[in-house]
């Protein structure tokens, strides 16, 4: 994230690419391991980053320490492409012989992978792990389904507001302190500088839109007794939808150009100097630094409704889990701890910019790198997560929310009709998922 070239999408793309297969694939059979060998070779699948060498070095160091403390154990690490991982991981769930012992996965994949029967329940081991006690609550939520834990958080990613310091200085304006100011500031900038989007927004940028919905008190879905029902058409959610879609138009970001943009495109617009503001992640920092706005931007938390408040952000990121089929469960859990422990996460932040999932390690990272501070503030203000339902993969992959936003900004439907239609699609997916 960050750095690698998954610029803006660790979450949106991660979920979209990863969950398509999970949503429609058949339920896996019981592939639980029949033994727990204390020696032998453990296989690990991790995601291939665009700039992967720094990640490999950190992982190699963690593996070397593990092998040194576990006589007779060897580790083989394979880096798999992010865009094809869904098929490979699904196949591994069905065929223990080809399956790794450990796998890295997008944190929005958790519920789907648990339903597929692929991840081991490590609740007891996680609870007894001393370092885990400092895990950020939102990060822990991303490995939890029901009251069971199915892995360890590897890193977390959140979004905040990037803005052009040179443009703001030229116009004599300050960073917005509320959502209303954000909207008015965006339109003020575009009016003064028609060649710039005031705030780059995207009709396909689900995770950029969610803070608007959440800040108005809306929810994506509600849960009762393990069953989810869409809440996207509630009165509060609709207010958030109206706020976000009000940013599409000739007075800020023309719908003809912006309706199809996703998170990557909005960050690219900012990095290339075409936008005065953009909602980007900690993982977008390297891409912005490599752009034409280097040295001419700053980051603040995305403002909420009340002045000086912070809008809830989506807590994205990746986890590492043990497969239920692993015949080396005890060793695999120990290796998971080595790969996701405090020492490794601190080193991974230095190497890749991945935000640590431990509160103390995250605080240290913010002290070392000032650019991290707004994202830490955002996490501290209360980030939120997507519905912990295996149906989320189907909902996200079928672009239910982007379609809703695009119908509104194009004028094909009003907010009420578009949100009602989106709610029906979501409820159908929730029902099908059981």
N, C-alpha and C positions, 0 to 999 in steps of 0.2 A: 504494500500500500504505500504509498508514498512514493513512494518512491518507486516502486517498480513501475512498470508502465501501466499498471492497471489504473491509470490515473484516477478517474473519478468513479470507478465503479466497483469497489470491493463489495459494495453491498448490492446495488442495483443489479450490476451485471452478474455478480456472484450468485445472487439468488436466481436471477432469470435463467442463466445458463444451467445452473446446477439443479434446479428443481423441476425442470420440464420433465425429465425422465422419471423422477420419483413420483410425480403426481399421477402418471398414467400407467406405470409399470405394475405388473401383478404382485400380489403379496408374496414375499419370499417364504420358503419353507424353513423349518427349524434347523439352523446350522450351528447350534451351540456346540462349543468345544467339549470333547469328552475327557480331556486331561489337562494338566497344568505342568508342562515340562520346565525344569529349572536350568536348562542349558540349551544350546543350539542357536540357530540363526533367526533373528527377528527382522521382518520386512516392514518398511515404512514408506508410505506414499505422502509426499508433500507437494504443494503447488509450485509450479515453475514460474518464477517471477521474470519480468523482462530483463532486469539486471540481477541475475541470480547468484553470482559469485559471492557477494558479501553474505547472503543468506546461507549458502553452502558452508562457508567458513565457520559461522556461528554454530550451525548444526553439527559439523564435523567435530568441533570442540566438545559439544554436549555429548555426542556419541562416544568420543574417546574416553571421557570421564565415566560414562556409564559402563563401558566395556572393562575399564580398569577396576571398577568396584564390583563387577559381576563376572567372576571367573567362569569361563566356558560359554559365555554368551557373545554372540557376534551380531552386528547390525548392518543391514543393507538398506540404503536410502535411495528411493527413486523419485525423481521430480516429474510430476505429470502435468500435461497442459490443462489449464483452467477450463478452456472451452469444451473439452471432451471428457472431463472428469465424471460427469453425471453417469454416462454410460459405463465407464470403467468401474466406478464404485458400486453401481447397481449390480453389475455382473459379479463383482467380488462378493456381494452379499449372498448371491445365489450359488457360488462355487467356492467353498472354503479352500480348495486346493490352489486356487489362483489368488486368493485373498491375502492382503498384507495383515500384519498384526495391529498396526496403527495407521490412521489416516487423518490428514488435515481436511477440514470441511468448512464451508461457509456457515456462520452461526444461524442463518435463517433456514438451513437445511435440517437442523436438529430434529424437529418433530416428524418430518417425513422419513428420515433415516431410522428413527426409533420405531415408527409404525412398520417400516419394512423389515424390522427385526435384525438390523445389521450392527447396531452399536451395543456394547456391553454396559450393563448397569454397574457403575463404579461408585455408587452413593457412599458405601461404607468406607472405601479407601480414601475418597475425597474428603469425607468428614474427619478422618483421622490424620490427614496431611496438615502439618503445622502451617506451612506457607499458605495453604488455601484459605486460612482464616482472614487473610488480608485481601482476598479477591473482591473487586468492586461488585456490589450487588447486581448491577445491570449485567455485568459480564457473566456472573454466575447464573443469572436467569437464562442466558443464551445456551447453557448446557443442561438446562433443567426442563423436564417434561413431567407434569404432575408433580410429585415430590421426589422424583428420582433424578440422579445426575448421570449424564452420559458422555463424559469427557471433561477436558480442562480447557479454559479459555487460553488462546494463544496470543491474540492481540485484539484491540478494540479500535473502532474508527467512528468518529462523529464529524458533523459539519458545522461550519460557522460562516460568518460574513466576511468575505474578502472585499476590500475597497481600495480605489486608487487615491493615494494620498496627494498626488500632484493635481488631479482633477478637483478634489475637495478643496485644496488650498486655493486653486485658481478661482473657484466659485465662492470662496469664503464660507463654506458650510462645514458642519461637523458630522461625524458618523451618527446615524439615526439611533435614537434611544427607545423607540417603540415601533410596533408594526405599522401604525398609521404614518409615522415619520418615515419609515422605510419606503412605503408606497409613494408618499409625496416627494421624498428626496429623489427617488428613481425618476419620477416624471419631471421634476425640476431640472435634473441633469440632462435628460434627453432633450428637453426644450431648449436648453442653453447650448447643447452640443449634439445636434441631430445625427451626427455620424457615430454616436455611441449609444448602446443600450444603457439605460440608467441602471437597471438590474437585469442581468441575463437570466431568463427563466425558460423552462422547457416543459412542453405538454407531456413529454414522456419521462420527466424527472420526478418519479414517484417519491423518492426520499428527500427531495428538495421541497416538495409540497406538503409532506406530512407535518412539519413544524407549524404550518399555518392552521391546519386542522386541530392539532393537539393544543395549540395555544389558545384556541377559542373554547376549549373544553370538550371538543369532539373526540371520538375514538374511531378506529378503523373497524373494530368489531368488539362485541361483548361476549363474555363466557359465563355459562351457568351450568354447573354439574358436568363439566367436561364437554359441553356442547357450545359451539360458537354460532353467533348470529351477527350479520353485518350491522354496523352502526353508522355507515358512511352517509346515510340519508337522514340522520338526525338533524334537528334544528341547529345544534352547536356545530356539528361537522359541516353543515351547509354554509355557515358563516365563514368558516375557514376556507372552504372551497371558493367562495365568492371573493375573499381577500386575495387568494393566490391567483385566481383567473383574472382579477382586475388588473394584473400586471401585464396582460397580453393586450396589445393594441398599438396603434400608431403613436401613442404618447409615452411608450416605454420600449416594448419589445414586440414588434409587429407579429400578429398571429401567423401570417403567411410564412414567416421565417422561423418563428420560435415554437410553434405548436408541435413540430416534430422533434425538437431537440431533447436529448437526454442529459444526464449529469455530465458526461464527458464533454459534450458539445458546449455546455454553458461554461465550464471551466476553461475550455480551449478558447472560447470567445473572450474571456477575461484575460487569460495569459497572453493572447495575441494583441491585446490593446483595443478590442472592439466593444468592451463593456466597462462601465465604471464600477460595477459591483457584481458579485456572483456568490452563490452559496456553494462552498467547496469544503472538502474534508481535510483533515490533517494529512491524509494520504495524497492530497492534491498539491501539497507544498512544493515538491520537486518539479512538477510540471509547470507551476507558476514561476518558480525560480529560473526555469530554463526558457521562459518566454520573454517578450519584449517589455514587460512591466517590472522586471527585476529591479529592485531598489526603489520602486515607486508605488508600493502597496503596503497595506497593513491588514490585520485581521482582528475582528471583535466578535463576541458571541452574537448570534442572530437574535434581534430583540423580540420580546413577546408583546402582549397587549398592553400591559401596564408599563409606564415609563421606567427605564432601567431594569426591566425584567428580562429574563432569557427564555426564548421559546424552546420547548422540549425538542430535542433532536433524536433522530433514529440512531440507536447504538448498533452499528455494524461490526464486522470483524470476523475472525476465524477461530476455530477450535481444533483441538486434536483429540481424537477418541480411539478407544480400543475396540476392535471388532469382536463381536460375540463368538465368532468362530475361531479366534486365536487359541492355539494349543499352548501358548506361553503367557497366560493371563497375568501371573504375578510379575514376571519380567516386563511384560508390556506396560503394565501400570507404572512400574518404576521408570521405564524409559519415557513414558508420557510425562512424568514428573520432571525428568531431566530436561526434556524438550520445552516444557512450558513453565519451568520454575523461575524464580526471581532472577537468578544469575543470567540465565539464557535470555529472558525477556529484556533485561537491561542491555545486554549485548546486541540483541536484535534491534532494539531502538537505535543504538549507535550506528549499526550497520545499515538498516533499512528504513528507519523512521517509524516502525510499527509502534503504536501506542501500547504501553504495558497495561495489563489488566489488574495489577496489584496497586492498591491506593498509594502505598509508600514508594514503590518503584516509579509510579506515574508522577508523583510529586518531585522526585529527584530528577526525572527526565525534564520536567517543566523548568527546573532551576538551571539545567544545563543548556536548554534550547528555548529561548524566549518565545519562539513561534508557537510552542505547544500550549502556552498559558490559556489562550481563549478556548481551546478545546477541552482543557482540564476544567475550566470554569463551567463549560457547557455540560460536561458529564456530571459535575457536582451539583448543578442546578436541577438535575433529574431527567436523564435521557429515557427514551421509551423504546419498546420493541414491537415487532410485528406479532400478530396472533400466533400463539404456539400451537398451531394446528397443521397437520400434514397437508391440509387443503391450501395453505398459503402458496405452496409451489405452483399449484394449478392456477390460482388467482393471479399470481405475479407473472407467470409464463404466458398466460392468455391476455395480458395487458389490460386487465379490467379497469384499473384506475387511470392509466394513461388514456385509454379510450374515453373515459368519462371527461377528463380535462379537455381533451381535444374536441369532443362534441360541444362542450360549452364555449370554448374560445372561438370555434368556427361559426357559432351561432346556430348549429343544427338542433341543439336542445338547450333548454334553460337548466339552471342548477337543479331544480326539483326533479325534473324528468330524468336528467342524466344520472343523478345520484340514486334515484329509485331503480333505474335499470341496472346500475352497477351493483346495488344491494341485492337484487334478484340473482345476478350471476354469482356473487359471492356466496349467498345462501345455498345455491345449488351445489357449489363446490364443497361447502362445509358439510352439507347433507351426504354427499357422495363419499366424503372422507370418513364419515362415521364418527 
